[in-house]
Amino acid sequence: MKIKNIFGGNLNFMSDTELDVIRRKRLQELKKQFGKKAEPEPKDEKAESPQQILNKLFVDRAWEVLNEAKAQYPQAAEYVENTLVKLITEGKLRTGISGEELYGLFIRLGYRVRLQTKISVLEHGKVKSLEDKIKEETM
């Protein structure tokens, strides 16, 4: 459709159907372009398990703390474990994680993880549990 311009020239306008066709083509192109980028990359068959990833940085009693947390607070421990795995795989966490640091993390999140505590006494070159030492003294 041609319309005379007030400045003397002719202006060409497209009809609504022509514009719709162009819009649809452009939309299909964009879908193809972004669809290819959005597809997940094929995972390596030898992908590491979360335990293997965590084992790279867990030191000291970290596994003990995580396992006790899983027994006492399964959902919170699962969330912390998944988050740590994500941070390690993304390279945002590179230093070792000790049991004390992991315990402190659970405390800051509001979960008091109860750990089994054992007190030993060294007496005359022998290691005895506190329970055995008390029994000896009461007899």
C-alpha positions in Angstrom: 0.0 0.0 0.0 1.4 3.3 -1.0 0.5 6.6 0.8 1.6 10.0 -0.4 4.0 11.6 2.0 3.3 15.2 3.0 6.9 16.0 1.9 6.2 14.8 -1.6 7.5 11.2 -1.6 5.6 7.9 -1.5 5.7 5.8 1.6 5.5 2.0 1.4 3.6 0.3 4.2 3.2 -3.4 4.8 -0.1 -5.0 5.4 -0.8 -6.6 8.8 -0.6 -10.0 7.3 2.9 -9.3 5.9 4.0 -8.0 9.3 2.6 -11.1 11.0 4.5 -13.4 8.6 7.8 -11.5 9.3 7.2 -11.7 13.1 6.5 -15.4 13.0 9.7 -16.1 11.0 11.7 -14.0 13.4 10.2 -15.7 16.4 11.0 -19.2 14.9 14.6 -18.1 14.3 14.9 -16.9 17.9 13.4 -20.1 19.2 15.9 -22.1 17.2 18.8 -19.9 18.3 17.9 -20.0 22.0 16.6 -23.5 22.0 20.0 -24.8 21.0 21.8 -22.9 23.8 19.2 -24.0 26.4 19.7 -27.7 25.8 21.7 -29.3 28.5 25.1 -30.5 27.6 25.5 -34.3 27.5 26.9 -35.4 30.8 30.1 -37.4 30.9 29.5 -41.1 31.6 32.2 -40.9 34.3 30.5 -38.1 36.2 31.5 -38.0 39.8 29.1 -38.7 42.6 28.4 -36.1 45.2 30.4 -38.1 47.7 33.5 -38.2 45.5 33.2 -34.4 44.9 32.9 -33.7 48.7 35.7 -36.2 49.5 38.1 -33.9 47.6 37.7 -31.1 50.2 36.4 -32.8 53.3 39.1 -33.1 56.0 39.2 -34.3 59.6 35.7 -35.1 61.0 33.6 -33.4 58.2 32.1 -36.7 57.1 31.1 -37.6 60.7 29.4 -34.2 61.0 27.6 -34.5 57.7 26.4 -38.1 58.4 25.1 -37.1 61.9 23.3 -34.1 60.3 21.7 -36.4 57.7 20.5 -38.7 60.5 19.1 -35.8 62.6 18.0 -33.2 60.0 17.7 -35.0 56.6 16.3 -32.2 54.5 18.7 -29.5 55.8 21.7 -31.9 55.4 20.6 -32.7 51.9 20.4 -29.0 51.0 23.8 -28.2 52.5 25.4 -31.2 50.7 23.9 -30.2 47.3 25.0 -26.6 47.8 28.5 -27.6 48.7 28.7 -29.9 45.7 27.5 -27.1 43.5 30.0 -24.6 44.9 32.9 -27.1 44.5 32.0 -28.0 40.9 31.7 -24.3 40.0 35.1 -23.7 41.5 33.8 -21.2 44.1 35.0 -23.4 47.0 38.6 -24.5 46.8 39.9 -24.9 50.4 39.4 -27.9 52.7 36.3 -28.2 54.8 36.9 -29.4 58.3 34.4 -31.0 60.7 34.5 -27.9 62.9 33.7 -25.6 59.9 30.8 -27.8 58.8 29.5 -28.0 62.3 29.6 -24.2 62.6 27.7 -23.9 59.3 24.9 -26.1 60.7 24.9 -24.0 63.9 24.6 -20.8 61.9 21.7 -22.3 59.9 20.0 -23.1 63.2 20.6 -26.8 63.3 22.4 -28.1 66.4 23.9 -31.4 65.3 24.5 -33.6 68.2 27.8 -35.5 67.9 28.8 -38.6 70.0 31.3 -37.5 72.5 33.8 -39.8 74.2 36.1 -38.7 77.0 39.3 -40.7 77.6 41.7 -40.6 80.5 45.4 -41.5 80.4 46.5 -43.1 83.6 49.7 -45.0 84.2 50.3 -45.3 80.4 46.9 -46.8 79.8 43.9 -45.1 78.1 40.6 -45.6 79.9 37.2 -44.2 79.2 35.9 -41.7 81.8 33.1 -44.3 82.6 35.7 -46.9 83.5 37.7 -44.4 85.6 34.6 -43.4 87.6 33.7 -47.1 88.2 37.2 -47.8 89.5 37.1 -44.9 92.0 33.7 -45.8 93.4 34.7 -49.4 94.1 
